[in-house]
Amino acid sequence: MNPHGSLTRLLRTLGGFLFIAFSLPTAAFSQASVPWDDLQLLGGRVAPGSRAQMALQTGESFAGSQVLTPVHVIRGRTPGPTVCLVAGIHGDELNGIEVVRQVFETLDPGSVSGSVVGVPVANLQGFRRSSRYLPDRRDLNRFFPGHPAGSSASRIADALFTGVIRHCDAIVDFHTGSFHRTNLPQVRADLANPVVTELALRFGVPLIVHSTGQSGTLRRASVDFGIPAITYEAGEPYRFHAGEIARGLQGVRQLLRALDMIGGDTDSDAPILVRAARWVRVSDGGIYLPSRRLGDDVEQGEILGTVTDPISNERNEIRSPAAGRIIGMALPQVVIPGFAAFHLGDLNAPLPLAEAVDPQASPEDLDPEERPE
Ligand SMILES: [Zn+2]
């Protein structure tokens, strides 16, 4: 027996189900004949029209003390898909944590169709220490889907993937720029995948950046598993940005409306698609001061900022290697040669084709200084 056969069929069914839902939002899930009962998750049950806070056991520290990651669940009153929201995979990226909190604060289970599952702080141990990483310095977003007998990071990834992610019909993962970098609010999605593209469009954020996602990320592992997933990237770590949080909350509500899970009209503004992006790196070390802002459109050869040696006063300009829009950038700081200072989106690159996608050329969800493991 081939265990992957039935799995593949199931995924095709799910993908088709969603694709129909996205394509025909008004007709989707309106069939009263769909059985609708308690949601069973993490060993518990949540009755229709109610909410619950559950706990995901992601690892044990010494003395048998447990690490329990909170999971919020809303089981709608009537049938519909299960949308999952994951934030805090990087424990220092705060905007998404607040988006997920506000979603669950404001949603009324009595007026929801389907289910909404939220993991506001996936990397609880990193969050407690204001750290991107797990206690063993590993990046959790390199280890999905994980393995129950793997490293600590791999086990945490497996607990989340097995306990929650596999039960979702669509996933939104929330991130910000890494370290002292900030991102223009954007959705990252594999635009070579039609179901993922629909999901990205329905989120309603006006900038969508094509990226297959690096191996080991939650987004990539979910899509490879057959569950459409996108990343909402906005702002910088260690801070809460009211505008980026509001936009993220609006994105979630737009998506739920598009899936007929909550009432209200959807905004149909066409987004800007960034089909390719590149990092502009500094050639010299020193005091980096940008002269352009996030969201600026720049021409090839234009000065983006300067790097000044604090001892010799030698100043070097950072020039844009191509025309594009600044979709992410480093904040003023001391840099070393090779530091990724500007993330430049190409608005005129050709549409992605599945066979033409080079993952190495895709923008990263993660810190551009990190090497893939
Ligand atoms: Zn992140």
Residues whose N, C-alpha, C, O or C-beta is under 5 A from the ligand:
A	BS01	ZN	H90 E93 H175 T176 D365
